[in-house]
């Protein structure tokens, strides 16, 4: 088994055994090669997203965990948030420049829940319409500018 | 009167040698490598046998990884070479 699959196998077992609050791996939609996962997220209680359900699609390349996974929101409910484009792309530095192999599916999910939780006003990014029209399918090909650490 | 005789056969064992059993353990501040998530007592996913062929290394920040894991990570970083755990500049502990 490739080292990427070994690590993903461990992560999957840990997440199924002991999932953090509001994070559920859809093991039926997780591919047999483990290279694509679907994770269900719930908006945290006491935040603007309380009671909402979201879905994240993870894609792992053969160099994972030395290379970040591709992570986008998918499904019918894309959160309205200043760092989430309406096509599901997420502007979050740990998904590109600040990736570390010590991060994991679990820590990425928790970062995204936390990013949603600190939001004070539900709105799309200011450049949403132009971005969605012109971006690559893979958000990792986007050269992101990370300029707002408050949300 | 019935006399009962009990015979006991000598029981002789031959010990032809002895086998020593020992365990070993890396002394690290965690149980698993933060990069591959394999136990430190095991080896990285690219190796077959734990031990001297798949040693651990420490950074000056005190974080510890399989040498193969951290070298793979450092080689994949062109600009800054940071510790995966604490993001301080990675320097091998002398």
gemmi code that builds the backbone of each chain (N, CA, C; Angstrom):
import gemmi

chains = {
    "A": [
        ("UNK", (0.844, -1.188, 0.000), (0.000, 0.000, 0.000), (0.887, 1.248, 0.000)),
        ("UNK", (0.500, 2.201, -0.806), (1.289, 3.436, -0.875), (1.205, 4.178, 0.455)),
        ("UNK", (2.213, 5.024, 0.727), (2.239, 5.700, 2.024), (1.046, 6.636, 2.182)),
        ("UNK", (0.572, 7.195, 1.061), (-0.605, 8.065, 1.119), (-1.819, 7.272, 1.601)),
        ("UNK", (-1.986, 6.063, 1.079), (-3.136, 5.255, 1.490), (-3.018, 4.794, 2.936)),
        ("UNK", (-1.776, 4.491, 3.345), (-1.581, 4.071, 4.737), (-2.019, 5.155, 5.693)),
        ("UNK", (-1.606, 6.383, 5.379), (-1.971, 7.457, 6.293), (-3.458, 7.741, 6.248)),
        ("UNK", (-4.033, 7.727, 5.047), (-5.467, 8.007, 4.950), (-6.287, 6.930, 5.649)),
        ("UNK", (-5.822, 5.688, 5.575), (-6.500, 4.599, 6.269), (-6.533, 4.867, 7.775)),
        ("UNK", (-5.404, 5.303, 8.296), (-5.345, 5.624, 9.733), (-6.276, 6.776, 10.083)),
        ("UNK", (-6.266, 7.799, 9.233), (-7.132, 8.948, 9.506), (-8.597, 8.552, 9.458)),
        ("UNK", (-8.946, 7.704, 8.493), (-10.345, 7.294, 8.352), (-10.793, 6.502, 9.577)),
        ("UNK", (-9.955, 5.562, 9.993), (-10.302, 4.766, 11.181), (-10.511, 5.668, 12.387)),
        ("UNK", (-9.599, 6.628, 12.573), (-9.689, 7.511, 13.741), (-10.953, 8.367, 13.677)),
        ("UNK", (-11.282, 8.851, 12.468), (-12.461, 9.719, 12.338), (-13.757, 8.947, 12.518)),
        ("UNK", (-13.773, 7.681, 12.087), (-14.985, 6.877, 12.266), (-15.139, 6.482, 13.728)),
        ("UNK", (-13.998, 6.231, 14.381), (-14.027, 5.779, 15.768), (-14.372, 6.933, 16.711)),
        ("UNK", (-13.813, 8.089, 16.447), (-13.883, 9.173, 17.420), (-14.056, 10.512, 16.694)),
        ("UNK", (-15.227, 10.729, 16.077), (-15.390, 11.946, 15.259), (-15.588, 13.184, 16.135)),
        ("UNK", (-14.987, 14.319, 15.743), (-15.245, 15.555, 16.493), (-16.686, 16.010, 16.256)),
        ("UNK", (-17.199, 16.803, 17.170), (-18.579, 17.266, 17.109), (-18.855, 17.976, 15.779)),
        ("UNK", (-19.914, 17.574, 15.105), (-20.315, 18.256, 13.872), (-19.564, 17.815, 12.632)),
        ("UNK", (-18.715, 16.807, 12.736), (-17.940, 16.317, 11.581), (-18.223, 14.827, 11.393)),
        ("UNK", (-18.738, 14.443, 10.225), (-19.041, 13.032, 9.974), (-18.521, 12.630, 8.600)),
        ("UNK", (-17.710, 11.598, 8.545), (-17.230, 11.109, 7.246), (-18.324, 10.242, 6.639)),
        ("UNK", (-18.635, 10.504, 5.389), (-19.578, 9.649, 4.682), (-18.774, 8.486, 4.089)),
        ("UNK", (-18.741, 7.371, 4.825), (-17.834, 6.297, 4.394), (-18.323, 5.628, 3.111)),
        ("UNK", (-19.643, 5.744, 2.797), (-20.132, 5.163, 1.535), (-19.577, 5.924, 0.336)),
        ("UNK", (-19.425, 7.243, 0.524), (-18.965, 8.053, -0.608), (-17.448, 8.189, -0.628)),
        ("UNK", (-16.787, 7.517, 0.286), (-15.325, 7.548, 0.283), (-14.837, 6.459, -0.667)),
        ("UNK", (-14.032, 6.863, -1.637), (-13.650, 5.906, -2.683), (-12.758, 4.816, -2.115)),
        ("UNK", (-12.746, 3.695, -2.802), (-11.996, 2.554, -2.280), (-10.495, 2.841, -2.209)),
        ("UNK", (-10.019, 3.645, -3.133), (-8.592, 3.988, -3.109), (-8.307, 5.048, -2.053)),
        ("UNK", (-9.356, 5.532, -1.391), (-9.254, 6.560, -0.348), (-8.854, 7.920, -0.904)),
        ("UNK", (-8.809, 8.075, -2.225), (-8.331, 9.348, -2.760), (-9.421, 10.415, -2.803)),
        ("UNK", (-10.675, 10.027, -2.609), (-11.745, 11.027, -2.563), (-12.666, 10.734, -1.384)),
        ("UNK", (-12.882, 11.762, -0.579), (-13.760, 11.610, 0.593), (-14.872, 12.644, 0.536)),
        ("UNK", (-16.002, 12.285, 1.149), (-17.062, 13.267, 1.384), (-17.258, 13.367, 2.890)),
        ("UNK", (-17.256, 14.592, 3.394), (-17.404, 14.799, 4.836), (-18.588, 15.734, 5.079)),
        ("UNK", (-19.473, 15.331, 5.975), (-20.613, 16.175, 6.347), (-20.230, 17.064, 7.518)),
        ("UNK", (-20.559, 18.342, 7.396), (-20.267, 19.304, 8.464), (-21.568, 19.898, 8.973)),
        ("UNK", (-21.593, 20.209, 10.239), (-22.737, 20.934, 10.799), (-22.244, 22.265, 11.336)),
        ("UNK", (-23.010, 23.317, 11.071), (-22.689, 24.628, 11.633), (-22.713, 24.544, 13.154)),
        ("UNK", (-21.741, 25.176, 13.806), (-21.632, 25.056, 15.269), (-22.775, 25.795, 15.966)),
        ("UNK", (-23.231, 25.257, 17.084), (-24.281, 25.926, 17.858), (-23.825, 27.308, 18.301)),
        ("UNK", (-24.742, 28.256, 18.326), (-24.422, 29.610, 18.779), (-23.726, 30.452, 17.732)),
        ("UNK", (-23.680, 29.984, 16.468), (-23.059, 30.774, 15.403), (-24.111, 31.037, 14.327)),
        ("UNK", (-23.720, 31.854, 13.331), (-24.654, 32.175, 12.248), (-25.065, 30.929, 11.457)),
        ("UNK", (-24.286, 29.876, 11.563), (-24.536, 28.678, 10.737), (-25.162, 27.538, 11.526)),
        ("UNK", (-25.579, 27.848, 12.747), (-26.202, 26.850, 13.601), (-27.345, 26.146, 12.852)),
        ("UNK", (-27.383, 24.838, 12.926), (-28.468, 24.074, 12.317), (-28.292, 23.810, 10.829)),
        ("UNK", (-27.318, 24.484, 10.177), (-27.114, 24.248, 8.745), (-26.200, 23.051, 8.531)),
        ("UNK", (-26.436, 22.347, 7.440), (-25.593, 21.194, 7.100), (-24.856, 21.472, 5.795)),
        ("UNK", (-23.594, 21.132, 5.793), (-22.767, 21.361, 4.612), (-22.029, 20.077, 4.260)),
        ("UNK", (-21.490, 20.051, 3.049), (-20.711, 18.897, 2.637), (-19.387, 19.364, 2.042)),
        ("UNK", (-18.312, 18.686, 2.444), (-16.996, 18.994, 1.888), (-16.538, 17.821, 1.036)),
        ("UNK", (-15.932, 18.135, -0.107), (-15.329, 17.096, -0.939), (-13.820, 17.227, -0.827)),
        ("UNK", (-13.155, 16.155, -0.434), (-11.691, 16.108, -0.336), (-11.144, 15.276, -1.489)),
        ("UNK", (-10.082, 15.761, -2.109), (-9.364, 14.943, -3.101), (-7.896, 14.917, -2.706)),
        ("UNK", (-7.329, 13.730, -2.629), (-5.939, 13.586, -2.200), (-5.085, 13.126, -3.374)),
        ("UNK", (-3.964, 13.797, -3.564), (-3.020, 13.368, -4.595), (-2.077, 12.322, -4.015)),
        ("UNK", (-1.290, 11.676, -4.878), (-0.379, 10.630, -4.402), (0.695, 11.150, -3.450)),
        ("UNK", (0.914, 12.461, -3.429), (1.960, 12.995, -2.546), (1.431, 13.417, -1.175)),
        ("UNK", (0.146, 13.236, -0.941), (-0.399, 13.516, 0.389), (0.345, 12.673, 1.412)),
        ("UNK", (0.707, 13.139, 2.594), (0.426, 14.442, 3.191), (1.481, 15.511, 2.922)),
        ("UNK", (2.380, 15.262, 1.968), (3.395, 16.286, 1.691), (2.814, 17.399, 0.831)),
        ("UNK", (1.652, 17.131, 0.265), (0.956, 18.106, -0.552), (-0.465, 18.207, 0.000)),
        ("UNK", (-1.029, 19.407, 0.020), (-2.352, 19.581, 0.636), (-3.425, 18.885, -0.200)),
        ("UNK", (-4.518, 18.494, 0.438), (-5.640, 17.956, -0.343), (-6.390, 19.101, -1.019)),
        ("UNK", (-7.157, 18.754, -2.039), (-8.059, 19.742, -2.629), (-9.372, 19.659, -1.849)),
        ("UNK", (-9.813, 20.781, -1.289), (-11.010, 20.764, -0.440), (-11.992, 21.812, -0.929)),
        ("UNK", (-13.195, 21.385, -1.274), (-14.228, 22.356, -1.667), (-15.559, 21.980, -1.028)),
        ("UNK", (-16.395, 22.988, -0.846), (-17.778, 22.715, -0.443), (-18.508, 22.178, -1.656)),
        ("UNK", (-19.420, 21.239, -1.400), (-20.160, 20.634, -2.493), (-21.601, 20.448, -2.025)),
        ("UNK", (-22.466, 19.952, -2.893), (-23.851, 19.711, -2.504), (-24.705, 20.956, -2.648)),
        ("UNK", (-25.906, 20.902, -2.080), (-26.898, 21.946, -2.346), (-26.702, 23.167, -1.462)),
        ("UNK", (-26.048, 23.014, -0.330), (-25.903, 24.167, 0.573), (-24.444, 24.589, 0.694)),
        ("UNK", (-24.097, 25.643, -0.046), (-22.748, 26.213, 0.060), (-22.851, 27.364, 1.059)),
        ("UNK", (-22.055, 27.357, 2.143), (-22.225, 28.419, 3.127), (-21.967, 29.803, 2.536)),
        ("UNK", (-22.807, 30.740, 2.933), (-22.598, 32.132, 2.527), (-21.634, 32.734, 3.540)),
        ("UNK", (-20.402, 32.977, 3.074), (-19.314, 33.391, 3.972), (-18.323, 34.182, 3.138)),
        ("UNK", (-17.704, 35.221, 3.711), (-16.784, 36.063, 2.925), (-15.586, 35.326, 2.330)),
        ("UNK", (-15.283, 34.104, 2.799), (-14.152, 33.363, 2.235), (-14.578, 32.125, 1.464)),
        ("UNK", (-15.883, 31.999, 1.229), (-16.366, 30.835, 0.474), (-17.093, 31.323, -0.781)),
        ("UNK", (-16.556, 30.926, -1.944), (-17.170, 31.330, -3.204), (-18.382, 30.448, -3.487)),
        ("UNK", (-19.288, 30.972, -4.323), (-20.554, 30.247, -4.520), (-20.352, 28.913, -5.259)),
        ("UNK", (-19.168, 28.725, -5.864), (-18.892, 27.418, -6.479), (-18.263, 26.442, -5.475)),
        ("UNK", (-18.161, 26.834, -4.223), (-17.645, 25.930, -3.191), (-16.175, 26.128, -2.869)),
        ("UNK", (-15.457, 26.928, -3.678), (-14.027, 27.145, -3.399), (-13.858, 27.927, -2.092)),
        ("UNK", (-12.814, 27.557, -1.347), (-12.592, 28.155, -0.028), (-11.258, 28.877, -0.027)),
        ("UNK", (-11.258, 30.108, 0.446), (-10.004, 30.848, 0.566), (-9.500, 30.665, 1.995)),
        ("UNK", (-8.593, 29.721, 2.175), (-8.098, 29.390, 3.510), (-6.634, 28.975, 3.352)),
        ("UNK", (-5.748, 29.698, 4.047), (-4.319, 29.545, 3.737), (-3.778, 28.144, 4.032)),
        ("UNK", (-4.347, 27.427, 5.020), (-3.785, 26.093, 5.288), (-4.041, 25.123, 4.128)),
        ("UNK", (-4.939, 25.498, 3.208), (-5.198, 24.602, 2.077), (-4.189, 24.792, 0.956)),
        ("UNK", (-3.363, 25.832, 1.056), (-2.326, 26.027, 0.023), (-1.001, 26.391, 0.700)),
        ("UNK", (-0.707, 27.695, 0.811), (0.610, 28.140, 1.277), (0.983, 27.627, 2.666)),
        ("UNK", (0.035, 27.580, 3.558), (0.343, 27.230, 4.946), (0.049, 25.783, 5.280)),
        ("UNK", (-0.036, 24.935, 4.269), (-0.247, 23.507, 4.515), (0.948, 22.922, 5.264)),
        ("UNK", (0.680, 21.981, 6.143), (1.752, 21.247, 6.814), (1.344, 19.781, 6.842)),
        ("UNK", (2.302, 18.867, 6.708), (1.941, 17.441, 6.723), (1.439, 16.978, 8.084)),
        ("UNK", (1.575, 17.848, 9.101), (1.026, 17.473, 10.407), (-0.478, 17.751, 10.461)),
        ("UNK", (-0.993, 18.484, 9.454), (-2.449, 18.701, 9.399), (-3.115, 17.436, 8.862)),
        ("UNK", (-4.431, 17.383, 9.000), (-5.150, 16.159, 8.636), (-6.559, 16.520, 8.185)),
        ("UNK", (-7.309, 15.525, 7.758), (-8.703, 15.766, 7.395), (-9.423, 16.382, 8.591)),
        ("UNK", (-9.167, 15.815, 9.758), (-9.845, 16.317, 10.955), (-9.484, 17.772, 11.231)),
        ("UNK", (-8.204, 18.106, 11.159), (-7.828, 19.485, 11.494), (-8.321, 20.460, 10.425)),
        ("UNK", (-8.368, 20.012, 9.162), (-8.905, 20.887, 8.113), (-10.397, 21.132, 8.365)),
        ("UNK", (-11.131, 20.071, 8.692), (-12.570, 20.225, 8.964), (-12.792, 21.175, 10.137)),
        ("UNK", (-12.008, 21.006, 11.188), (-12.192, 21.864, 12.362), (-11.826, 23.311, 12.042)),
        ("UNK", (-10.801, 23.518, 11.205), (-10.452, 24.891, 10.805), (-11.593, 25.521, 10.028)),
        ("UNK", (-12.240, 24.721, 9.177), (-13.324, 25.276, 8.360), (-14.538, 25.587, 9.241)),
        ("UNK", (-14.849, 24.687, 10.179), (-15.956, 24.966, 11.107), (-15.650, 26.236, 11.901)),
        ("UNK", (-14.392, 26.368, 12.318), (-14.000, 27.533, 13.097), (-14.051, 28.807, 12.258)),
        ("UNK", (-13.650, 28.691, 10.982), (-13.730, 29.845, 10.073), (-15.188, 30.292, 9.930)),
        ("UNK", (-16.097, 29.336, 9.793), (-17.516, 29.684, 9.690), (-17.989, 30.322, 11.000)),
        ("UNK", (-17.542, 29.739, 12.115), (-18.053, 30.172, 13.413), (-17.707, 31.617, 13.731)),
        ("UNK", (-16.547, 32.091, 13.238), (-16.147, 33.450, 13.599), (-16.770, 34.491, 12.675)),
        ("UNK", (-17.606, 34.064, 11.748), (-18.217, 35.008, 10.805), (-19.282, 35.855, 11.503)),
        ("UNK", (-19.267, 37.173, 11.205), (-20.232, 38.066, 11.854), (-21.357, 38.478, 10.922)),
        ("UNK", (-21.103, 38.356, 9.605), (-22.157, 38.720, 8.660), (-22.074, 37.775, 7.464)),
        ("UNK", (-23.198, 37.152, 7.145), (-23.208, 36.220, 6.018), (-23.176, 36.988, 4.713)),
        ("UNK", (-22.053, 36.915, 4.016), (-22.002, 37.510, 2.684), (-20.947, 36.785, 1.860)),
        ("UNK", (-21.102, 36.841, 0.547), (-20.141, 36.230, -0.360), (-18.895, 37.117, -0.468)),
        ("UNK", (-17.777, 36.541, -0.929), (-16.584, 37.378, -1.162), (-16.919, 38.470, -2.174)),
        ("UNK", (-16.303, 39.650, -2.052), (-16.642, 40.766, -2.947), (-16.412, 40.443, -4.429)),
        ("UNK", (-15.445, 39.558, -4.716), (-15.146, 39.252, -6.120), (-15.801, 37.940, -6.564)),
        ("UNK", (-16.873, 37.552, -5.890), (-17.453, 36.229, -6.152), (-17.815, 36.011, -7.625)),
        ("UNK", (-18.555, 36.949, -8.233), (-19.082, 36.644, -9.566), (-17.955, 36.529, -10.591)),
        ("UNK", (-16.960, 37.396, -10.517), (-15.865, 37.310, -11.489), (-15.013, 36.070, -11.242)),
        ("UNK", (-14.781, 35.766, -9.973), (-13.968, 34.582, -9.650), (-14.621, 33.321, -10.170)),
        ("UNK", (-15.905, 33.167, -9.876), (-16.613, 31.944, -10.245), (-16.615, 31.756, -11.760)),
        ("UNK", (-16.657, 32.880, -12.507), (-16.664, 32.794, -13.977), (-15.295, 32.429, -14.532)),
        ("UNK", (-14.245, 32.850, -13.848), (-12.927, 32.739, -14.475), (-11.998, 31.715, -13.827)),
        ("UNK", (-12.396, 31.130, -12.692), (-11.421, 30.316, -11.952), (-11.228, 28.936, -12.578)),
        ("UNK", (-10.152, 28.290, -12.169), (-9.902, 26.900, -12.551), (-10.830, 26.013, -11.719)),
        ("UNK", (-11.056, 24.796, -12.213), (-11.905, 23.868, -11.449), (-11.263, 23.508, -10.119)),
        ("UNK", (-9.950, 23.463, -10.109), (-9.220, 23.100, -8.897), (-8.775, 24.367, -8.170)),
        ("UNK", (-9.307, 24.609, -6.957), (-8.945, 25.844, -6.247), (-7.461, 25.924, -5.929)),
        ("UNK", (-6.747, 24.791, -5.983), (-5.309, 24.849, -5.702), (-4.562, 25.557, -6.822)),
        ("UNK", (-5.212, 25.705, -7.980), (-4.573, 26.450, -9.066), (-4.778, 27.958, -8.929)),
        ("UNK", (-5.610, 28.356, -8.001), (-5.836, 29.779, -7.784), (-4.685, 30.350, -6.975)),
        ("UNK", (-4.202, 31.527, -7.398), (-3.195, 32.210, -6.570), (-3.964, 33.073, -5.588)),
        ("UNK", (-4.085, 32.555, -4.382), (-4.905, 33.256, -3.391), (-4.092, 34.348, -2.719)),
        ("UNK", (-4.773, 35.429, -2.389), (-4.187, 36.451, -1.532), (-4.873, 36.331, -0.187)),
        ("UNK", (-4.081, 36.085, 0.827), (-4.687, 35.979, 2.159), (-4.468, 37.311, 2.866)),
        ("UNK", (-5.554, 38.046, 3.020), (-5.371, 39.396, 3.556), (-6.250, 39.660, 4.764)),
        ("UNK", (-7.136, 38.731, 5.094), (-8.061, 39.013, 6.178), (-8.066, 37.851, 7.145)),
        ("UNK", (-7.416, 38.043, 8.273), (-7.313, 36.948, 9.246), (-8.413, 37.002, 10.293)),
        ("UNK", (-9.325, 37.982, 10.165), (-10.276, 38.149, 11.263), (-11.468, 37.226, 11.164)),
        ("UNK", (-11.782, 36.765, 9.938), (-12.965, 35.912, 9.802), (-12.549, 34.462, 9.575)),
    ],
    "B": [
        ("UNK", (-3.270, -59.458, 50.975), (-2.765, -58.093, 50.973), (-2.165, -57.763, 49.623)),
        ("UNK", (-2.568, -56.640, 49.175), (-2.060, -56.214, 47.862), (-0.986, -55.162, 48.078)),
        ("UNK", (0.101, -55.404, 47.478), (1.171, -54.406, 47.573), (1.155, -53.514, 46.333)),
        ("UNK", (1.159, -52.294, 46.582), (1.205, -51.352, 45.453), (2.623, -50.836, 45.280)),
        ("UNK", (3.068, -50.921, 44.108), (4.378, -50.385, 43.780), (4.215, -49.175, 42.858)),
        ("UNK", (4.829, -48.170, 43.249), (4.782, -46.999, 42.360), (6.140, -46.796, 41.721)),
        ("UNK", (6.100, -46.702, 40.490), (7.340, -46.417, 39.771), (7.303, -44.980, 39.273)),
        ("UNK", (8.305, -44.299, 39.532), (8.394, -42.982, 38.880), (9.583, -42.992, 37.938)),
        ("UNK", (9.265, -42.605, 36.744), (10.330, -42.509, 35.766), (11.009, -41.155, 35.887)),
        ("UNK", (12.300, -41.186, 35.882), (12.963, -39.874, 35.938), (12.600, -39.021, 34.722)),
        ("UNK", (12.314, -37.815, 35.020), (11.945, -36.900, 33.935), (13.156, -36.032, 33.631)),
        ("UNK", (13.676, -36.209, 32.478), (14.899, -35.490, 32.136), (14.628, -34.520, 30.996)),
        ("UNK", (14.989, -33.271, 31.207), (14.848, -32.287, 30.123), (16.234, -31.885, 29.655)),
        ("UNK", (16.309, -31.667, 28.398), (17.580, -31.208, 27.859), (17.440, -29.763, 27.413)),
        ("UNK", (18.245, -28.910, 27.939), (18.256, -27.525, 27.472), (19.419, -27.353, 26.537)),
        ("UNK", (19.080, -27.143, 25.296), (20.157, -27.092, 24.314), (20.693, -25.675, 24.100)),
        ("UNK", (20.012, -24.710, 24.647), (20.491, -23.338, 24.470), (19.527, -22.401, 25.144)),
        ("UNK", (19.787, -21.129, 25.029), (18.843, -20.185, 25.613), (18.631, -19.031, 24.652)),
        ("UNK", (17.453, -18.453, 24.775), (17.096, -17.350, 23.899), (16.808, -16.120, 24.739)),
        ("UNK", (17.521, -15.055, 24.468), (17.276, -13.816, 25.210), (16.188, -13.025, 24.495)),
        ("UNK", (15.317, -12.444, 25.265), (14.261, -11.610, 24.699), (14.394, -10.208, 25.274)),
        ("UNK", (14.382, -9.202, 24.407), (14.488, -7.825, 24.899), (13.540, -6.954, 24.087)),
        ("UNK", (13.144, -5.860, 24.645), (12.358, -4.910, 23.870), (13.151, -3.615, 23.776)),
        ("UNK", (12.795, -2.819, 22.793), (13.443, -1.530, 22.672), (12.394, -0.486, 22.358)),
        ("UNK", (12.746, 0.769, 22.586), (11.805, 1.865, 22.392), (12.598, 3.130, 22.112)),
        ("UNK", (12.166, 3.869, 21.124), (12.756, 5.197, 20.930), (12.252, 6.090, 22.053)),
        ("UNK", (13.092, 6.968, 22.537), (12.603, 7.920, 23.539), (12.247, 9.214, 22.825)),
        ("UNK", (10.975, 9.389, 22.586), (10.498, 10.565, 21.877), (9.372, 11.178, 22.691)),
        ("UNK", (9.060, 12.459, 22.378), (8.027, 13.115, 23.190), (6.610, 12.804, 22.716)),
        ("UNK", (6.464, 11.831, 21.835), (5.142, 11.451, 21.363), (5.215, 9.984, 20.963)),
        ("UNK", (4.080, 9.378, 20.654), (4.098, 7.970, 20.266), (4.151, 7.784, 18.758)),
        ("UNK", (3.609, 8.781, 18.044), (3.496, 8.636, 16.598), (4.204, 9.779, 15.889)),
        ("UNK", (4.715, 9.467, 14.718), (5.318, 10.506, 13.879), (4.202, 11.420, 13.387)),
        ("UNK", (4.364, 12.729, 13.582), (3.325, 13.687, 13.197), (3.136, 13.786, 11.700)),
        ("UNK", (4.044, 13.236, 10.913), (3.910, 13.305, 9.457), (3.217, 12.058, 8.916)),
        ("UNK", (3.733, 10.886, 9.195), (3.128, 9.675, 8.618), (2.106, 9.039, 9.546)),
        ("UNK", (2.098, 9.458, 10.842), (1.185, 8.938, 11.848), (1.467, 7.483, 12.221)),
        ("UNK", (2.594, 6.953, 11.796), (2.965, 5.596, 12.212), (3.660, 5.711, 13.570)),
        ("UNK", (3.567, 4.658, 14.399), (4.228, 4.710, 15.700), (5.735, 4.865, 15.528)),
        ("UNK", (6.357, 5.584, 16.461), (7.812, 5.728, 16.412), (8.505, 4.389, 16.581)),
        ("UNK", (7.862, 3.467, 17.294), (8.474, 2.152, 17.454), (8.408, 1.338, 16.174)),
        ("UNK", (7.561, 1.775, 15.248), (7.525, 1.152, 13.936), (8.366, 1.989, 13.002)),
        ("UNK", (8.228, 1.761, 11.715), (9.034, 2.541, 10.781), (8.108, 3.384, 9.915)),
        ("UNK", (8.709, 4.254, 9.111), (7.918, 5.088, 8.218), (7.296, 4.190, 7.136)),
        ("UNK", (6.282, 4.675, 6.420), (5.580, 3.786, 5.483), (6.445, 3.283, 4.334)),
        ("UNK", (7.589, 3.919, 4.113), (8.445, 3.473, 3.007), (9.449, 2.399, 3.428)),
        ("UNK", (9.564, 2.156, 4.731), (10.539, 1.167, 5.206), (9.841, -0.127, 5.613)),
        ("UNK", (10.651, -1.185, 5.728), (10.078, -2.468, 6.123), (10.357, -2.775, 7.595)),
        ("UNK", (11.536, -2.378, 8.064), (11.929, -2.731, 9.425), (12.226, -1.487, 10.252)),
        ("UNK", (11.706, -1.448, 11.480), (12.053, -0.334, 12.353), (13.472, -0.492, 12.883)),
        ("UNK", (13.984, 0.560, 13.466), (15.320, 0.475, 14.060), (16.270, 1.396, 13.350)),
        ("UNK", (17.511, 0.970, 13.274), (18.556, 1.857, 12.773), (18.371, 2.268, 11.315)),
        ("UNK", (17.632, 1.461, 10.555), (17.447, 1.826, 9.149), (16.402, 2.924, 8.961)),
        ("UNK", (15.609, 3.121, 9.984), (14.570, 4.153, 9.882), (14.583, 4.966, 11.171)),
        ("UNK", (15.671, 5.723, 11.397), (15.837, 6.391, 12.689), (14.950, 7.622, 12.848)),
        ("UNK", (14.901, 8.094, 14.067), (14.193, 9.339, 14.363), (15.192, 10.481, 14.379)),
        ("UNK", (14.709, 11.667, 14.068), (15.542, 12.863, 14.230), (14.757, 13.928, 14.965)),
        ("UNK", (15.481, 14.782, 15.621), (14.873, 15.873, 16.377), (15.272, 17.200, 15.750)),
        ("UNK", (14.347, 18.149, 15.818), (14.675, 19.507, 15.429), (15.062, 20.300, 16.659)),
        ("UNK", (15.637, 21.482, 16.435), (15.983, 22.326, 17.582), (14.740, 22.762, 18.339)),
        ("UNK", (13.597, 22.710, 17.668), (12.333, 23.053, 18.333), (11.841, 21.904, 19.205)),
        ("UNK", (12.571, 20.783, 19.198), (12.297, 19.594, 20.007), (11.264, 18.651, 19.395)),
        ("UNK", (10.730, 18.986, 18.223), (9.815, 18.040, 17.579), (10.600, 16.951, 16.872)),
        ("UNK", (9.977, 15.798, 16.819), (10.675, 14.590, 16.388), (9.889, 13.897, 15.278)),
        ("UNK", (10.607, 13.377, 14.279), (9.960, 12.680, 13.159), (10.850, 11.527, 12.696)),
        ("UNK", (10.296, 10.616, 11.925), (11.153, 9.677, 11.203), (12.033, 10.503, 10.266)),
        ("UNK", (13.275, 10.163, 10.144), (14.154, 10.985, 9.291), (13.645, 11.009, 7.846)),
        ("UNK", (13.127, 9.880, 7.391), (12.662, 9.824, 5.998), (11.474, 10.763, 5.775)),
        ("UNK", (10.619, 10.873, 6.797), (9.429, 11.733, 6.672), (9.820, 13.204, 6.627)),
        ("UNK", (10.682, 13.626, 7.565), (10.998, 15.058, 7.626), (11.826, 15.469, 6.407)),
        ("UNK", (12.713, 14.582, 5.945), (13.535, 14.935, 4.782), (12.656, 15.075, 3.539)),
        ("UNK", (11.667, 14.189, 3.411), (10.730, 14.287, 2.286), (9.990, 15.622, 2.309)),
        ("UNK", (9.585, 16.021, 3.525), (8.863, 17.290, 3.657), (9.776, 18.462, 3.334)),
        ("UNK", (10.999, 18.463, 3.890), (11.910, 19.591, 3.644), (12.249, 19.686, 2.164)),
        ("UNK", (12.423, 18.539, 1.521), (12.746, 18.558, 0.095), (11.602, 19.093, -0.753)),
        ("UNK", (10.385, 18.993, -0.241), (9.246, 19.471, -1.026), (9.007, 20.969, -0.814)),
        ("UNK", (9.769, 21.582, 0.096), (9.587, 23.008, 0.382), (10.702, 23.798, -0.264)),
        ("UNK", (10.339, 24.682, -1.198), (11.397, 25.421, -1.887), (11.885, 26.625, -1.086)),
        ("UNK", (10.968, 27.309, -0.416), (11.377, 28.574, 0.196), (11.722, 28.369, 1.677)),
        ("UNK", (10.712, 28.353, 2.506), (10.972, 28.207, 3.941), (10.916, 26.747, 4.329)),
        ("UNK", (11.850, 26.335, 5.143), (11.808, 24.971, 5.641), (11.369, 25.023, 7.098)),
        ("UNK", (10.094, 24.727, 7.329), (9.502, 24.901, 8.652), (9.168, 23.554, 9.273)),
        ("UNK", (9.188, 23.527, 10.613), (8.748, 22.339, 11.332), (7.258, 22.147, 11.081)),
        ("UNK", (6.817, 20.948, 10.692), (5.402, 20.728, 10.425), (4.516, 20.949, 11.657)),
        ("UNK", (5.092, 20.799, 12.841), (4.278, 20.927, 14.043), (4.154, 22.378, 14.509)),
        ("UNK", (5.276, 23.099, 14.589), (5.222, 24.431, 15.222), (5.552, 25.549, 14.238)),
        ("UNK", (5.884, 25.220, 12.991), (6.166, 26.202, 11.942), (7.382, 27.074, 12.226)),
        ("UNK", (8.199, 26.697, 13.210), (9.473, 27.411, 13.350), (10.417, 26.889, 12.279)),
        ("UNK", (11.419, 27.694, 11.976), (12.396, 27.263, 10.987), (13.002, 25.932, 11.439)),
        ("UNK", (13.043, 24.957, 10.525), (13.552, 23.642, 10.915), (15.073, 23.628, 10.921)),
        ("UNK", (15.645, 23.260, 12.063), (17.091, 23.034, 12.136), (17.290, 21.715, 12.851)),
        ("UNK", (18.112, 20.834, 12.271), (18.371, 19.558, 12.941), (19.111, 19.816, 14.249)),
        ("UNK", (18.709, 19.102, 15.276), (19.387, 19.202, 16.561), (20.720, 18.479, 16.425)),
        ("UNK", (21.792, 19.143, 16.865), (23.129, 18.538, 16.724), (23.250, 17.302, 17.615)),
    ],
}
model = gemmi.Model(1)
for chain_id, residues in chains.items():
    chain = gemmi.Chain(chain_id)
    for i, (resn, *xyz) in enumerate(residues, 1):
        res = gemmi.Residue()
        res.name, res.seqid = resn, gemmi.SeqId(i, " ")
        for name, pos in zip(("N", "CA", "C"), xyz):
            atom = gemmi.Atom()
            atom.name, atom.element = name, gemmi.Element(name[0])
            atom.pos, atom.b_iso = gemmi.Position(*pos), 0.0
            res.add_atom(atom)
        chain.add_residue(res)
    model.add_chain(chain)
structure = gemmi.Structure()
structure.add_model(model)
structure.setup_entities()
